[in-house]
Amino acid sequence: MILIGFSSFSQTEKNPYPKTITVTGSAEIEIIPDEIYVQVDLKEYDKKGQGKISIDKIKQDFLNNVKSLGIPDSLISIAGYDGFNGNPWWRKKNKKEELYASIAYQLKLRSSKQVDDLVDRLDDNATQNFFIQRTASSKMIELRRNLKIQAVRAAKEKAGYLAAAIDEKIGETVTINEPMEYFTPYVQNIRVANKMMAQEMQQSGVADDATAVDFKKIKLKYDVTVVFALK
């Protein structure tokens, strides 16, 4: 008897939204990055007449040069620390078996000018590699929030003119799905071994093209699905 009663109640219950319209709203933006994450790999080396230049001196010179650009310690971090003697196991041992230490720093810069200034101050001998890891925006949280709102508003506008095409009007909102994000981050594809190579790239005109690619705008897009009642 309970089952029969429940079944009868379900069949007589009315659908509160007999007519609905489902639409998708989109919003996107292209952002000029103001956070540029750079990695610099430094290594000990031999200098004629002076022997091996220690990693401590290399580190100190590098940090002094970085600070001269106005970059605070809070934007500098160690990305890696390593050591290598340059003597693979398949070769005969050299008479000289010194360990050559290396260190990798990550810096957070604000503009391409800071990147150029940093390259100008790098030690050609100590710098093994220099590259941009990624770029970002300091306003990403605010931008994401505003884009989600814009996507929902775009969905409402679309629902309005689609409903008007069949002489209907939209009523209350039934459901709003969490906006789906499409994020195109920066991916570095060019590595500069040292300052000399960077200067050669500039002289050959390659650097201008590389800059256009390296610092392209970040694209952020949201799609949201919204269901509205028709009245």
N, C-alpha and C positions, 0 to 999 in steps of 0.2 A: 504493500500500500504506500509506503514511503517513497519507493522508487517511482511508482506511477505518478504520485503527486509532484515529485520533483521534475519529472519529464513534462508534465502538463504545464508547470510554471515556466520552464525554459522555452516552450513552444509559444507561449502567449506573451513572453517578454519582448518588448519592442526595441529595435536597434536605435540608439539615440542619434546616430549619424547615418541615415539611409543613403545619403548622397555625399560623396567626398571627392576632392581633387588632390592628387599627389604631384608635387612639382619639385624640381631641383634648382637651388639657387647657388650661384658661384660668385666668388670675389678673389681677386689676385692683385699682387703688387710686386714690383721689382725694387730691390733695396740696394743702395750703395753701401758696401761694407765699411764699417768703421772699426772693426776688430780684425787684425791681421796677425795670424799666429805663424811665427817664423822659427825654424830650427837651424842652428849653427853647430856643425861638428868640428871640434878642434882636436889636434893631436900633436904630441911632442915630435920634434924634428932635430936633425943635426945641422948646425951652422958652422961654416968654415971658420976656423980659428977660435971657436968658442965651445965646440962640442955639442952635446945634446941640450936643447932648450927645454927646461923642465915644465911640467904641466902646471905647476904652481905659478910660474911667471906668466905663462900663456893665459891662465885664468885671470890673473890680476890685471894684465894688460887689456884683456877683452872686457872685463867688468868696468874698468876705468873708462874705456872708450864708450861703452854703452851708457854709463852714467853721464858722460859729457853730452849726450844727446837729450838729456832730461828724462830718461826712462827710469822710473823708480824701481826699487828692489822687488816690490810686490808684483811686478809684471815680468819678472825673470825667474825661471825655474830650471832645475837640472832634469833633462830628459833621459840621460844615460851616462854611464861611466864604464870604461873598459880598458883593457891592456892587451898588447900584442907584441911579440918579439920578432915578427917578420921572418920566422924560420920554420916553414912547413916540414912535417915529419918525413916527407919523401926526399928532402934534400939533405946533403951532408951538413953537419953542424958547422956554423961559422965560428971563427975565433971570437967574434964579438957577439955576445948574446945578451943584449939589453932589452928590457921591457919598455915599450913605447906606449905610454898611457894616452887615452883619448877621453874626451868629455863632450857631451851634447847639451846645448842649452836651448830652451824654448823661450821666446820673447813674444809678448803681446804688444803689437804696434797699432797705431791709429790711422796711418795714412801711407800711401806709396812713397811719399817724400821721406818719411822716417826709414823706410826700407832702403831707399837709395843712400841716405846718409849712413846707415849701418854698413852697407856694402863698402862704402868709401873708407871706413875705419877698420875693416877686417885685415888681419895679418895674412898675407898671401901664402906664406910658408906653413902656418899653423892651421889654416882653414882647409879642412878636407871636403866639406860640403856645406851648401847653403840652399835652403829651399823653403817655400811657403807651404805649410801644412794645410791650412784652411782659412777661410774668412767667415765672419759672422757680423751680426748687428747688435749693438748694445740695447736696442729698443725692441728686440724680438718678442718679448712677453706682451708688450702693449700692442704691437702690430698684429700678433695672433688674435688677441681679444677683439680688436676692432674689425678684423677681417671676418671673423665668425659672425659678428653682428651684421655686417654688410651682406654676408651670404644669406642670412635669414631674411633680411629685408628684401633682397633681390628675389627670393622665393615667393614672398608675399606679393610683390609687385607682379610677378609673372602669373601667379594664381589669379590675381584680379583681372588682368586683361584676357586670360584664357577663359575664365568663367563668363566674362562679359560677351565673349564671342558667341555663346549659346544662351544669352539673355539670363544668366544666373549671376548671383553675387556670392562672394565668399563669406562664411560666418566665422565661428571661433576656430582656433587651432586645435587639431586633434592630437598630432604627435610632431615632435621635432627630433630628428636623429642628430647625434653628435657629428659635427662637421668633419669630413675626411680631409686630411692635409696632404698636399703635394708640395714637397720641399725640394728645391734644386740647390744643393750646397755647392760651395767652391771645392774643386778638386785640383790640386797642383799636379801638373804634368811636365814641368820643366825644372831641372835641378842644375844649379850653378856650382861648379866644383870650387872655384875661388874667384877672387876679385878680378884677376887678370882675364879669366874667361868671360866674366860679365862685361868687362871693358871691350873685349873683342866682339861680343854680341852687339854692343851699342854701336861700335864702329861699322859693323856690317849691316846695321839696320834691323837685325833680328829682335833686338830688345824692345823696339817700339811695338812690333807685332805681339811679342810675348806679354807685354804689359796690358795690351788690349784684351788678351785672353785671360791672363792671371787675375785681373781685377774686374772681371765682368760682374754685372749686378746679380744679386741673389734673388731668385724667384720663389715667391710664397703664394700658394693658392689653396682655397677651401671650397669644397662642395658639400652642400647640406640638402637633405631630403625632408620636406615638410608636408604634412597632410592637413588640409583645411576642409571644414564642412561647407556644403553648398546650401544656400537658402533661397 
